[in-house]
Amino acid sequence: MNTTPVDWTALVNRFNPLLPLAGEQWESFYVEREDSPIPLMALVLKPGRLASPLLLAGARGSGKTSALVRLGRELGREAYTVIWIDLNASLDVYHFSILDLLLALGGGAYKVASEMQLAPDPRYWQEMVTALSTLIGQVRNDATYRLDPDMLLATLVCARVDPAAPLPLDKELKTRRPSLELTGKEREALCAGAILREMVQRINLIFADVAERSGCEVLVIADGLDKIEPALAHEIFEHAMVLTELQGRAVYTLPYGFYKMAGNLQDDFEIYELPNVRLHADKNRAARYEPGYAMLHEVVRRRVQAAGYTLETLVSPGALDLLIDVSGGVLRGLVKLFRSAVLWAELHQHDTVIFEDVQKAIEGECRIRRIALTAADWDYLRKFQRSGHRESEDEFLLHLHLGNILTYAEGGQIWYAVHPLLLLPEGSEDAHE
């Protein structure tokens, strides 16, 4: 038995599922995946190469943010000024429009250039905000309506991706800016092609100014669009053509599976996928895929070592494999489960994480995942588990968005499975009760 008290706080702090890898943690914790699209995306975006805007599609918690940090750091060495915009931390993604996105792109470039001491011309940002204020005021018949350009910048979480320094995403999050809160009729009036193209032209003036002053082409990484509800994302990407008119390079995250119901995106964007880590063969959970387990072992090992421990002495043999299995290969899900197991070990006054602690963590996550599911949800998931047939594409996309159905890649195939925490025993009809 270990006679030295375990520093549970050090372990808990290194398994925070709500914070993306950033700063010094990124250097210590990031593990490259065998199926990562990032090396290919970096080649596509090499300076001087013609490329459409890029979309990175992936489920929540699949590691998109950490992967894009890697992309930004690599391209920051390739004569780019890489600007990171965290839309999820900056804006109300539940009340979001294409105009909110355009404001964030222009404002993010201007703000980062100011923080870099490049002295960007303030006229371009101020004129963009003034023009949009006037348009909204006209639609609302309110001649006094004004957006505050300084307030818009103050609530925008963005930073330069410096290949020689940590990305400061671990700073205290600011209060999210309310969206423009446009009604359906207002969005219809303001999201006409001519107005959106005017906004893009103003963003291009900001990008060109930043590029000239920095001596590098601008690359914007807009993270957080994958958090938007599918119906709202559909409305935003109906106008996505205007994003192809931006003169800087751009990468956006996207809700997984969304581009399948918005076919025009495949014509105007280069789309890459980041599925969950594969742990077994399609329709055969007994056929373990060892590279997937090894990758997730390394994810946990690095965080445990950063806390001053070795994985083999901290966790009972087999216990980590059980956590990996029920995580479904979702990176954030595994981090959350391991953190919960650590807390249970502390509560039980154990000096290692044992199966009892792991089982408690799994039971708690099962309850959280299942509590919001209706009888209709269970019926759909049960049928999907048995047949793999999508009886309703809308329901399928919703469960995909919520993480109830997970996505995997194997060779040239994409396949889907119900989350392990929602798997039902054969013959079960009452899992929701």
C-alpha positions in Angstrom: 0.0 0.0 0.0 1.2 3.5 -0.8 2.2 5.3 2.4 2.5 8.7 0.7 -0.8 10.6 0.6 -2.0 11.0 -3.0 -2.3 14.6 -4.3 -5.8 14.2 -5.6 -6.1 17.9 -6.4 -3.2 17.7 -8.9 -4.9 14.8 -10.6 -8.3 16.4 -10.7 -6.9 19.6 -12.1 -5.3 17.7 -15.0 -8.5 16.0 -16.0 -10.8 19.0 -16.5 -13.1 18.0 -19.4 -14.4 21.5 -19.8 -11.1 23.2 -20.8 -9.5 22.5 -24.2 -5.8 21.8 -24.3 -4.0 25.1 -24.5 -0.9 26.8 -23.1 1.7 24.6 -21.5 -0.8 21.8 -21.1 -1.0 21.4 -24.9 2.7 20.7 -25.1 2.5 18.1 -22.4 -0.8 16.4 -23.1 -1.4 16.4 -26.9 -1.3 13.0 -28.5 -1.4 12.7 -32.3 -4.0 10.3 -33.7 -3.3 7.9 -36.5 -6.4 9.1 -38.4 -5.8 12.8 -37.8 -6.6 15.0 -40.9 -4.3 17.8 -39.6 -1.1 16.9 -41.5 -3.1 16.9 -44.8 -4.8 20.1 -43.9 -1.4 21.7 -43.2 -0.2 20.7 -46.7 -3.3 22.1 -48.4 -2.8 25.4 -46.6 0.9 25.8 -47.4 1.5 29.4 -48.6 1.1 29.9 -52.3 -1.3 27.1 -52.8 -4.9 27.7 -54.0 -7.4 26.4 -51.5 -11.1 26.8 -50.6 -12.0 27.5 -47.0 -11.6 24.4 -44.9 -14.2 22.8 -42.6 -13.3 20.3 -39.9 -16.2 18.2 -39.0 -16.3 16.2 -35.8 -18.5 15.2 -32.9 -18.4 17.1 -29.6 -15.4 16.1 -27.5 -13.5 14.4 -30.4 -10.5 16.7 -30.0 -11.1 19.2 -32.7 -9.8 22.2 -30.7 -6.6 20.5 -29.7 -6.0 19.3 -33.3 -6.6 22.8 -34.6 -4.1 24.3 -32.1 -1.6 21.9 -33.7 -2.6 23.1 -37.2 -2.3 26.8 -36.2 1.1 26.3 -34.6 2.5 24.5 -37.7 1.1 27.1 -40.1 2.3 29.9 -37.9 5.8 28.9 -39.0 4.8 29.1 -42.7 4.5 32.8 -43.2 1.0 33.2 -41.8 -0.5 35.4 -39.1 -2.7 32.8 -37.5 -5.7 34.2 -35.6 -7.7 32.0 -33.3 -11.4 32.9 -32.6 -13.2 31.0 -29.9 -16.8 31.5 -30.9 -18.2 29.3 -28.2 -16.5 31.4 -25.5 -17.3 34.7 -27.2 -20.9 34.5 -28.4 -24.3 33.1 -27.5 -24.2 30.1 -29.9 -27.9 29.4 -29.2 -28.9 32.7 -30.8 -26.5 33.1 -33.6 -26.5 34.2 -37.2 -24.2 34.5 -40.2 -23.8 38.2 -39.3 -22.6 37.3 -35.8 -20.0 35.1 -37.5 -18.9 37.9 -39.9 -18.6 40.4 -37.0 -16.4 37.9 -35.1 -14.1 37.3 -38.1 -13.6 41.0 -38.7 -13.3 41.9 -35.1 -11.0 39.0 -34.2 -8.5 40.0 -36.9 -8.6 43.7 -35.8 -8.3 42.9 -32.1 -5.4 40.4 -32.5 -3.5 42.8 -34.8 -4.0 45.5 -32.1 -2.7 43.2 -29.4 0.3 42.4 -31.7 1.1 46.2 -31.7 0.6 46.4 -35.4 -1.5 49.5 -35.1 -4.2 48.4 -37.6 -6.3 51.1 -39.2 -9.4 51.5 -36.9 -11.5 52.9 -39.6 -12.2 49.6 -41.3 -13.6 48.0 -38.1 -15.5 51.0 -37.1 -17.0 51.4 -40.5 -18.0 47.8 -40.6 -19.9 48.1 -37.3 -21.4 51.4 -38.3 -22.7 50.0 -41.6 -24.3 47.0 -39.8 -25.8 49.3 -37.2 -27.4 51.4 -39.9 -28.8 48.3 -41.7 -30.3 46.9 -38.4 -31.7 50.3 -37.5 -33.4 50.5 -40.9 -35.0 47.1 -40.6 -36.2 47.9 -37.0 -37.2 51.4 -38.0 -35.0 52.7 -35.2 -32.7 55.5 -36.3 -31.0 55.5 -32.9 -29.8 51.9 -33.0 -26.1 51.6 -32.5 -23.7 48.7 -31.9 -20.7 49.5 -29.7 -17.5 48.5 -31.5 -15.4 48.6 -28.3 -18.0 46.3 -26.5 -17.9 43.9 -29.4 -14.2 43.6 -29.2 -14.1 43.4 -25.4 -16.2 40.2 -25.3 -14.4 38.5 -28.2 -12.1 35.7 -27.1 -9.3 35.5 -29.7 -5.5 35.3 -29.9 -2.6 35.0 -32.2 -1.4 31.4 -32.6 2.3 31.9 -32.0 4.4 28.7 -32.8 6.9 29.8 -30.2 4.5 30.4 -27.4 1.5 28.7 -25.8 -2.0 29.7 -27.1 -3.6 31.6 -24.2 -7.0 29.8 -24.2 -6.7 28.9 -20.6 -7.3 32.5 -19.5 -10.5 33.4 -17.6 -13.4 33.3 -20.0 -15.2 36.6 -20.5 -18.9 37.2 -20.5 -20.4 36.0 -23.7 -21.6 38.8 -25.9 -25.4 38.6 -26.6 -26.1 37.8 -30.2 -27.6 40.4 -32.5 -30.9 38.8 -31.5 -32.4 39.2 -34.9 -35.9 37.9 -35.5 -36.6 35.5 -38.4 -37.9 38.4 -40.5 -34.9 40.5 -39.6 -32.5 37.7 -40.6 -34.3 37.3 -43.8 -34.0 41.0 -44.6 -30.4 41.4 -43.4 -28.9 38.1 -44.8 -29.6 39.0 -48.4 -26.6 38.4 -50.6 -25.8 42.1 -51.2 -25.6 42.9 -47.5 -23.5 39.9 -46.7 -21.1 40.6 -49.5 -20.8 44.2 -48.3 -19.8 42.8 -44.8 -17.3 40.4 -46.5 -15.7 43.3 -48.4 -15.2 45.2 -45.2 -13.7 42.1 -43.6 -11.3 41.9 -46.6 -10.2 45.4 -45.9 -9.3 44.5 -42.3 -7.5 41.3 -43.5 -5.5 43.1 -46.1 -4.5 45.8 -43.6 -3.4 43.2 -41.1 -1.5 41.2 -43.8 0.3 44.3 -44.9 1.3 45.4 -41.4 2.4 41.9 -40.3 4.1 41.0 -43.6 2.1 37.7 -43.5 -1.1 36.3 -45.0 -3.9 36.0 -42.6 -5.3 32.6 -41.5 -8.3 32.6 -39.3 -9.3 29.5 -37.3 -12.9 29.9 -36.1 -13.6 27.3 -33.5 -17.0 26.7 -31.9 -19.4 26.5 -34.9 -19.9 22.8 -34.1 -21.7 23.8 -30.8 -24.6 25.3 -32.8 -27.8 23.4 -32.8 -28.4 21.6 -36.2 -31.4 23.7 -37.3 -29.5 27.0 -36.6 -26.4 25.7 -38.3 -28.4 24.9 -41.3 -29.7 28.4 -41.5 -26.2 29.9 -41.1 -24.6 27.6 -43.7 -27.4 28.4 -46.2 -25.4 31.6 -46.6 -21.9 30.0 -46.4 -21.1 30.9 -50.0 -20.1 34.4 -48.9 -17.4 32.9 -46.7 -15.6 31.7 -49.9 -15.2 35.3 -50.8 -12.9 36.1 -47.9 -9.4 37.0 -49.1 -7.6 35.5 -46.1 -7.5 31.8 -45.4 -10.0 30.3 -43.0 -10.8 27.0 -41.2 -14.1 26.5 -39.5 -15.4 23.7 -37.2 -18.7 22.1 -38.2 -21.3 19.8 -36.5 -20.6 16.2 -37.5 -22.8 15.0 -40.3 -24.2 18.5 -41.0 -22.6 18.8 -44.4 -24.4 15.6 -45.4 -27.7 17.6 -45.4 -26.2 20.7 -46.8 -24.7 19.3 -50.0 -23.6 22.7 -51.4 -20.9 22.8 -48.7 -19.1 20.0 -50.4 -18.9 22.1 -53.6 -17.6 25.3 -51.9 -15.4 24.0 -49.0 -12.8 21.4 -48.5 -14.2 19.1 -45.7 -12.1 17.0 -43.4 -13.4 14.7 -40.6 -12.2 14.0 -37.1 -14.2 10.9 -35.9 -13.9 9.4 -32.5 -11.1 7.1 -31.7 -11.9 3.6 -33.0 -11.8 0.9 -30.3 -13.3 -2.1 -32.1 -14.6 -3.3 -35.5 -17.9 -2.3 -36.9 -20.8 -4.4 -35.4 -18.3 -6.4 -33.4 -17.3 -4.9 -30.0 -15.4 -8.0 -29.1 -12.8 -7.3 -31.9 -10.6 -4.8 -30.1 -8.7 -2.3 -32.1 -5.5 -2.1 -30.1 -4.0 1.1 -31.6 -7.1 3.0 -30.4 -6.7 1.7 -26.8 -3.0 2.5 -26.9 -3.6 6.0 -28.0 -6.1 6.7 -25.2 -3.8 5.0 -22.7 -1.2 7.6 -23.7 -3.7 10.4 -23.3 -4.3 9.4 -19.7 -0.7 8.5 -19.0 0.6 12.0 -19.9 -1.8 13.7 -17.6 -1.1 11.3 -14.7 2.7 11.9 -15.2 2.2 15.6 -15.2 0.6 15.2 -11.7 3.7 13.3 -10.6 2.5 9.7 -10.8 2.9 6.7 -13.0 -0.2 5.2 -14.6 0.7 1.6 -13.6 0.9 2.4 -9.8 -2.1 4.8 -9.7 -4.7 2.7 -11.6 -5.6 -1.0 -11.0 -4.8 -3.2 -14.0 -7.8 -3.4 -16.4 -9.6 -0.5 -14.8 -8.4 2.0 -17.4 -9.4 -0.3 -20.2 -12.9 -0.4 -18.8 -13.1 3.4 -18.8 -11.7 3.6 -22.3 -14.3 1.0 -23.5 -17.3 2.8 -22.1 -16.0 6.2 -23.3 -16.7 5.1 -26.8 -13.4 6.6 -27.9 -14.7 10.2 -27.1 -11.6 12.0 -25.8 -13.5 14.5 -23.6 -15.7 11.6 -22.3 -12.7 9.7 -21.2 -11.2 12.7 -19.4 -14.5 13.2 -17.6 -14.8 9.6 -16.6 -11.3 9.4 -15.3 -11.7 12.6 -13.3 -14.9 11.1 -11.8 -13.0 7.9 -10.9 -10.3 9.9 -9.2 -12.9 11.8 -7.1 -14.5 8.5 -6.1 -11.1 7.1 -5.1 -10.5 10.2 -2.9 -14.0 9.9 -1.4 -13.4 6.2 -0.6 -10.0 7.1 0.9 -8.2 4.7 -1.5 -4.6 5.2 -2.4 -5.1 4.1 -6.0 -8.0 4.1 -8.4 -9.6 0.7 -8.3 -12.5 -1.0 -10.1 -14.9 0.2 -7.4 -14.1 3.8 -8.2 -14.3 3.2 -11.9 -17.7 1.5 -11.6 -19.0 4.4 -9.6 -17.8 6.9 -12.2 -19.5 4.8 -15.0 -22.8 4.6 -13.0 -22.9 8.3 -12.5 -22.2 9.1 -16.2 -24.8 6.5 -17.2 -27.5 8.3 -15.2 -26.5 11.7 -16.6 -26.6 10.4 -20.2 -29.9 8.6 -19.8 -31.9 11.0 -17.7 -32.9 13.3 -20.6 -33.9 10.5 -23.0 -37.5 10.0 -23.7 -39.3 6.7 -24.5 -39.2 7.7 -28.2 -35.4 8.3 -28.0 -34.9 4.9 -26.5 -37.1 3.3 -29.2 -35.1 5.0 -31.9 -31.7 4.0 -30.3 -32.8 0.5 -29.8 -33.8 0.1 -33.4 -30.6 1.7 -34.6 -28.5 -0.5 -32.3 -30.2 -3.6 -33.8 -30.3 -2.7 -37.5 -28.1 0.4 -38.1 -31.0 1.7 -40.2 -31.8 5.4 -40.0 -35.6 5.6 -39.9 -35.5 9.4 -39.6 -32.6 11.4 -40.9 -33.5 14.4 -38.6 -33.6 12.1 -35.5 -30.3 10.5 -36.6 -28.6 13.9 -36.9 -29.9 15.0 -33.6 -28.6 11.9 -31.8 -25.3 12.3 -33.6 -25.1 16.0 -32.5 -25.9 15.0 -28.9 -23.4 12.2 -28.8 -25.9 9.4 -28.4 -24.7 8.0 -31.7 -20.9 8.0 -32.3 -18.9 8.1 -35.5 -15.9 6.1 -36.5 -13.7 5.7 -39.5 -12.2 2.4 -40.8 -10.3 2.6 -44.0 -12.5 4.4 -46.5 -15.7 3.7 -44.5 -17.5 5.8 -41.9 -19.7 3.8 -39.5 -21.9 4.6 -36.5 -22.7 3.0 -33.2 -24.8 3.8 -30.2 -22.8 5.2 -27.3 -21.6 2.3 -25.0 -23.3 4.0 -22.0 -26.6 3.7 -23.8 -26.3 0.2 -25.1 -29.3 -1.9 -24.3 -29.3 -5.7 -23.4 -31.0 -7.8 -26.1 -34.7 -8.0 -25.4 -34.7 -4.8 -23.2 -37.8 -2.7 -23.8 -37.9 -0.5 -20.6 -34.5 1.1 -20.3 -36.1 4.5 -20.0 -38.2 3.6 -17.0 
